[in-house]
Amino acid sequence: MASANLKELYIDELRDLYNAENQLIKALPKMAKAANSEELRSGFEAHLEQTKGHAQRIEQIFEALGEKPSGKKCKAMEGLVAEGSETISEDFEGEIMDAALIGAARRVEHYEIAAYSTVIKFAELLGQDEAIELLEQTLEEENETDEKLVGFIEDLSLESSAPSETAEEEETANVNQKKSRSARA
């Protein structure tokens, strides 16, 4: 009985992931279009192709299970995609927009990493060896994508858009001088 319940949970989680991947297939072109950096745009486009492969792997697993992959809406991904759309509509420009897009994309990747790790454990408990191989391949790609996103952040020259310490120190000194003058008066 417990095994049948675990299998139902496993199938439910796979359906959730399948829907998540399909939501991303629709969202990634919008993120690519909003990217300032050609390298980031290309990264989103490459991940789009990878994501299509992730959905196909899940379809393979469902075929082997004799089940259909549809029937579940991933509300978590729906929220993450909505946040990404919100980010795109902000008035950020240039590298700041890229930084915002990278943040949104990393949240998606971390959700997927957690979801795939969990489904792999369920597959192990159920002895789904072929599925494990497919799911681990996807998990590895999700981890690699997250690392690439970290690299994109490191490549941005965001420090040029932040106030320098000297400017901040000057502002603090000006405030202190004003306080000092008003204390003397």
N, C-alpha and C positions, 0 to 999 in steps of 0.2 A: 504494500500500500504506500509506504513512504517513497519507494522508488518511482511509482506512478506519479505521485505528487511532485517529486523533483523533476521528472520529465516534463510535466505540464509547466512548471516554473521555467525550466530551460527553454521550452518552445516559446513561452510568453516573452522571456527576455530577448530571445533571438528576433521575435517579431518587432519588439521595441527598437532594437538595433537596426533592423532592416528599414524601419520607418525613419529613424534618425539619419541613416546614410542617404536615404532618398530626399529628405529635407535639405541635407547639405549639398546634394547634387544641384538643387535649385538655388541655394544661397551662395555657393562659391563663385559663380560668374559675376554676381553683384559685388562681392568683395574684391575680386580681381579688377573689375572696372573702377572701383573707388581707390585702388592703390596708386600711390604717387610713384613709387620706385618700380622700375621695369623688372628688377630682380624679384621683388615681392609679388608683383602681378604674375610673373612666370611661375613663382612658387605656388600661388593659389590655383593657377591653371593646371599645373602638374598634379596638385593634390586632388583636383576635380577628377582627373582621369583615374587616379588611385582609388578615389572614393567610389567611382563606378565599379571598379574591380572588387571593392569590399562588399558592395551590394550583391554582385554576382556570386561571390563566395558564399554568402548567406543563402542565396537561392540554391546553390549546390547542396548545402547542408539540409535545407528543407526538402529538396528532391529526394535525398537519401532517407529522410525521415518519413516520406510519404505525406507531408503536410504542406500547407500553403503559407507563404511568408507574410501575407497581408492580414490586416484585421486589427492592428493596434496602432494608436497614435502615440508617439514619444513626446510627451508634454515637456520634458526637460529640454530636449533639443528645440522644441518649438519656442521655448523661452530664450534659449541661447541664440537662436536665429533672430528672434525679435530684438534682442539686445544688439546683435550685430547690425541689423537694419537701422536701429536707432543711432548707432555709432556713425554709420554712413551718412545719415541725415544731419549730423552735427556740422558746425561750421569750421571744423578743424581743417588745416591746410598742410600740404607738403608732408614732411617727416612726422609731424604731430598726428596727422590722419593715419599714416602708416603705423605709428606706434599704437594708436587706438585700435586699428584693425588687427594688429598682431595680438593685442590683449584679448580681443574678442575671439580670435582663432585659437589662442592657447586655452581659453576656458572650454571651448568645444573639444579640443584634443584631450584635455584632462578628463572630461566627462566620458569620452569614448574609451580612454585608457582604463578607467575604472570599470566601465560596462564590459569591455572585452575580457579584462582580467577575471571578472566574476563569472562570465559565461564559460570561459575556459575551465574554471574550477568545476562548474556544474558538469561540463562535458567529460572531465576526468572522472568524476564520481559515477557518471552513467556509462563509462567505457566507450565513449564516442571518439575513437582514435582518429578517424579521418577528419572529423569536424575539428578536433583539437589542432591538427596540423594547419588547417585553413584559418582558424581563428588566431593561432599564434603568429602566422604570417601577417595578418592584418594588424595585430597588436604591435608587432615589430615596426611596421610602417607608420602606425600612429605615434609611437615613441620617436621615430626618426623625424617625423614632421614636427613634433614639438621641439626637438633639438634644433631643427632648421629655423624655426620661429625665434628661438632664443638667439641664434646667430644673426638673424635679421635685426633684432633689437640692438645687439652689440654693434652692428654696422651703422646704425643711425647716429647722426651727430646732434643729438638732442641737447647736449650741453650748451650749444650756441643759442638755443632759444630760451634758456633759463637765465635769470639775472646772475651776474657774476657776484662772487663773495665781496669783492671790492665795492660794488654798487650797494649791496646790502649793508656793508659796514658803514658806508658814507651816509646812508639813510638813518641808520641807528645813531650815528654821531650827530646828525642834524636834529633828530628828535631830542637827544640828550642836551644839546646846546639850547634848544627852545625851552626845555624844562628848567635848565640852569638860569636862563634869563628871567623867566617868569618867577622863579624862586627869589631872585635878587630884587625884583621890582616891588 
